[in-house]
Each structure stands twice: as C-alpha cells, then as structure tokens.
Amino acid sequence: MKKDTMRFSSKLIHAGEHKDQYGSAIVPIYQTSTFAFDNAEQGARRFAGEESGYIYTRIGNPTIKALEKTVASLENGYDGIATSSGMGAVSTVYMALLSNGAHIVSHDAIYGPARGIIETIFPKFGVEATYIDASKIENIEKSIRPNTKMIYIETPANPTMDIIDIRATAEIAHKHGLPLVVDNTFCSPYLQRPLDLGADIVLHSMTKFINGHADVVGGIIVAKEKSYYDTLRSVMVNLGFNIDPHQAFLAHRGLKTLAVRIDRAQENAIKVADFLEKHPKVAWVKFPGLKSHQHYELGKKQMDGPGCMISFELKGGLTAGKVLMDNVEFALLAVSLGGVETLIQHPASMTHSKMSKENRFKAGITDGLVRYSVGIENIEDIIEDLEQALNKI
Ligand code: LCS
C-alpha cells in the first residue's frame, strides 16, 4: 500500500519508517553525534545542501528524522522539526517569526511559560504582546497592529479548556498576511489537525500525548509549507534546540499506540466529566464533551473527540481543592499530562504560578481550578478514588 494513502492508525505504525540494511522492524537508535563522509567532496556537498545525507546530530539524525516524518504525516504537513522539549518548540517558533519591534497576538490562557517567556525574555528584544480571550473571535482582529507578526493559540487551552475557532482565526490571520501557529498538545493529531483547518504551523509538547508514557521530554513543530519549515529548522539547528536520538526513539515508540491510548483515556474522561458534573461538591466542570461547555458545538466541529483533559472547581474553592489533591490515592499529584497514568494538579500554584494574579484571573484561571489528566486505568478505580477524596471534604 502506498504510504500517502494510509489512514491515521496505519500511519502511526508505518509512516516515516526508515529502511536499514538489516531490515530492522523498528527505527534503530542512531546514538551518534556525527556521521563520516566518504571524502572531502561529499562533506562539502552535504554542507552545501547539494547532496542529502547526515552530517551532525544537532542538524539531523535518522532516528529523529523518522519521528519528524511520522508526525508531519499525521498532521498533514510538509515536514517536522523535533526539539528538546515543548518549550524548545515554542521558543524556536518565537525566535523564527518574531524580530525586534514585532508584536504577537495570543490567547490569554496558554501554557504558563509559553506566555511567560514573551512577557519576561522577549521584551529585551523589543517584542510586544497582546493577550486576549481569543475564543471570542472578534477580539483577535481588534488586537492586530501594523507590527504584528504572528497569531499564536492553544486549543483547547491549558488549563481553561477554552476552544478557539482555528478556521476562523486562520482566515483573520491570512487576511492580514500573518501566520497562524497552533499548539495542538491537548488534542494530539489524532483528535485535531490544525493545518487542515488553515493553520500554518502546528507544535506539540511531545512530553504529553505523543510520547504518552511520562518518560520523555520533547517537542515537535510541523510546518505546512517548505518556506516556514526551512526558517524554523535553521533556528532550531543553530540555537541548538534539538532532541537527542534516544528521546526521539522513545517518543516514536510511544506514538505508535496514540490512537488506542487516547480512545481508552477519552472513554474514561467522558465518564469522569459526567461523574464530576453531577457531584454535589463540584461547582463547575470544563470538558469539551459536556454540553455545558461554552464551546461545545465548536469543539464537535473541529475536534474528532473531546480528549482526556478536564478542568473543574469545587464549591469550596481552593481549600476544598487542596483536600481533594491531598487525598487522591490513585491519581498522581503531578504536573504534565497526556500519559497513561491519571494526574491531578493545581495550575494557580503550579503550571501557571508565574503569571500575575491579575492576568490569571482575567484568563479564567481561578485559584480553585483543578486540572485532571485522565489515564487509561480502570474507570471504576479512577472514579472510586475521586469519590473517596471528595468524601473527605
Ligand atoms: N504547550 C503546552 C500546551 C503544554 O501544556 C506544555 C507543557 C508545553 C507546551 C511545554 O512543553 P514541555 O517543554 O514541558 O515539553 N505543559 C505542562 C503542564 O501543563 N504541566 O507540566 C508541563
């Protein structure tokens, strides 16, 4: 079968595969920093880009390339650029698209450090930012200035679960000649493919669903067009944001089970969200699969499923939330998400603690918001664990 006609689950197993001389079923770990040339002419040709082939692992490596090609195929993009972490991917995109005096428009609730570096590091390069509620589409166009260089969104957003209309945002971006960058970490390409909806660049923290086993830190960027790809790759290579071959191998291995992992975790998440919404001690639940989610219809339109991430607040606010977090015995009290294990964390004091209280509140990240990443364990165990912890409040 031709690889470009394969369906998603088959691509997870077969896209981007590398053929070696031994017929290895799995891409080997090319644990090497450098690659020997046959002769000086060949070395010169490779550096000049006149001959394909590997040079040095920061620039490229067969294990890393297999992972990049697989994710690019899943996202229907031109090619991928794997990075040392999700923040490595975010930083590569910022460094590639922002210049002195540039302005970025973004959603107010995104992963804390993705906003934090724009507000603390990039001002020294003269970069300005406007953070708005991008789920209200009219806010985006109003925020564009003559010096705006990109629109950057996460959907669903971490941790508010706001859903932003990718197609409508892309139309606005393109009307103004701007690229749209989408962080697709919360969905993975299994549930959402932003490039198909008009985005120009998609990125992931591979630490989450793509690897899925809480044993890798990595990131990846996929560009729709070669021109963005070339610019992004050059920034990644020269700033040294590369992933290492062993991490790439693990992420590639984890990726193979993405569909089955998400199917199971999502099935669990639907039941957990329903349980929480009906529980008398719960004030509100944000989960794209609940009809009460303010962007439920949009989520159904642009996502292939509601995902595995739930945010909620207890009626007793932060005090009650702390009792819950300290009493779950099964869910790990830990940051990160998208792994096979269920995790619970408190954004205001953990992942988003570096945001000012004012910005957090404006973005809807209340003090009592608890974030829950549903794993693939037995659903009865997950719910019994929540129930016994809620009973302690
Ligand atoms: N983008 C999103 C949406 C994220 O959730 C994260 C990390 C990143 C980018 C950065 O990826 P990293 O460098 O960690 O691979 N989110 C985390 C979270 O919510 N808890 O711990 C990390």
Residues whose N, C-alpha, C, O or C-beta is under 5 A from the ligand:
A	BS01	LCS	S85 G86 M87 G88 Y111 N158 D183 T185 S205 T207 G218 V335 S336 T351
